[in-house]
Amino acid sequence: MIYVVNLIKNIALALLSVLDIAMFARAILSWIDPMGDGPMASFLYTITEPIILPFRKLFDKMNWFVGSPIDMPFLFAVFAIVILQTILEVLV
């Protein structure tokens, strides 16, 4: 039973790591190609936007960080991924 739990934990951590790398790549790509016209940008947006979208909707609904030059929903999504990774590593 412990092997199954460890396997699920390791798979979840691997997926979160891949997502973390995709978020970092999206941030870097936004500096290089701000319009996001290329296939790589499209791929990264497809992977990362479902994670960012709930934060974006919440912040728009609450009028938080309106006019901020920093994409705060993106940062909160990255923080959420890091927190989930930490929880999985510590608790499980």
C-alpha positions as CSV (number, residue, x, y, z in Angstrom):
1,M,0.0,0.0,0.0
2,I,2.8,2.4,0.8
3,Y,4.3,1.8,-2.6
4,V,1.1,2.9,-4.3
5,V,1.0,6.1,-2.2
6,N,4.6,6.8,-3.0
7,L,4.0,6.2,-6.7
8,I,1.0,8.5,-6.8
9,K,3.0,11.1,-4.9
10,N,6.0,10.9,-7.3
11,I,3.7,11.1,-10.3
12,A,2.0,14.2,-8.9
13,L,5.3,15.8,-8.0
14,A,6.6,15.1,-11.5
15,L,3.5,16.7,-13.1
16,L,3.8,19.7,-10.9
17,S,7.5,20.1,-11.8
18,V,6.6,19.9,-15.5
19,L,3.9,22.5,-14.9
20,D,6.4,24.7,-13.0
21,I,8.8,24.5,-15.9
22,A,6.1,25.4,-18.4
23,M,5.1,28.4,-16.3
24,F,8.8,29.6,-16.2
25,A,9.0,29.0,-20.0
26,R,5.8,31.0,-20.5
27,A,7.2,33.9,-18.5
28,I,10.5,33.9,-20.4
29,L,8.7,33.6,-23.7
30,S,6.4,36.6,-22.9
31,W,9.6,38.7,-22.8
32,I,10.8,37.4,-26.1
33,D,7.5,37.2,-28.0
34,P,4.9,39.4,-26.2
35,M,2.2,38.8,-28.7
36,G,2.5,35.0,-28.4
37,D,2.0,34.2,-32.0
38,G,4.3,31.2,-32.3
39,P,3.4,27.5,-31.9
40,M,5.5,27.2,-28.7
41,A,3.6,30.1,-27.1
42,S,0.3,28.5,-28.1
43,F,1.4,25.2,-26.6
44,L,2.5,26.9,-23.3
45,Y,-0.7,28.9,-23.1
46,T,-2.7,25.7,-23.6
47,I,-0.9,24.0,-20.8
48,T,-0.7,26.8,-18.3
49,E,-3.8,28.9,-18.8
50,P,-6.2,26.4,-17.0
51,I,-4.1,26.9,-13.9
52,I,-4.0,30.7,-14.2
53,L,-7.6,31.2,-15.2
54,P,-9.2,30.7,-11.8
55,F,-6.9,33.3,-10.3
56,R,-7.5,35.6,-13.1
57,K,-11.3,35.3,-12.8
58,L,-11.1,35.8,-9.0
59,F,-8.9,38.9,-9.3
60,D,-11.2,40.4,-12.0
61,K,-14.3,39.7,-9.9
62,M,-12.8,41.3,-6.8
63,N,-11.0,44.1,-8.7
64,W,-7.7,43.2,-7.2
65,F,-4.5,44.5,-8.7
66,V,-6.3,46.5,-11.4
67,G,-3.8,48.3,-13.5
68,S,-0.8,46.4,-12.1
69,P,2.0,46.1,-14.6
70,I,2.8,42.6,-13.1
71,D,0.6,39.6,-14.0
72,M,-0.5,38.9,-10.4
73,P,-2.7,35.9,-11.3
74,F,0.3,34.3,-12.9
75,L,2.4,34.8,-9.8
76,F,-0.3,33.4,-7.5
77,A,-0.6,30.4,-9.8
78,V,3.1,29.8,-9.5
79,F,2.9,30.2,-5.7
80,A,0.1,27.7,-5.6
81,I,2.1,25.1,-7.6
82,V,5.1,25.6,-5.2
83,I,2.8,25.3,-2.2
84,L,1.3,22.1,-3.5
85,Q,4.7,20.6,-4.2
86,T,5.8,21.5,-0.7
87,I,2.7,19.9,0.9
88,L,3.2,16.7,-1.1
89,E,6.8,16.5,-0.2
90,V,6.3,17.1,3.5
91,L,3.0,15.5,4.3
92,V,2.9,12.4,2.2
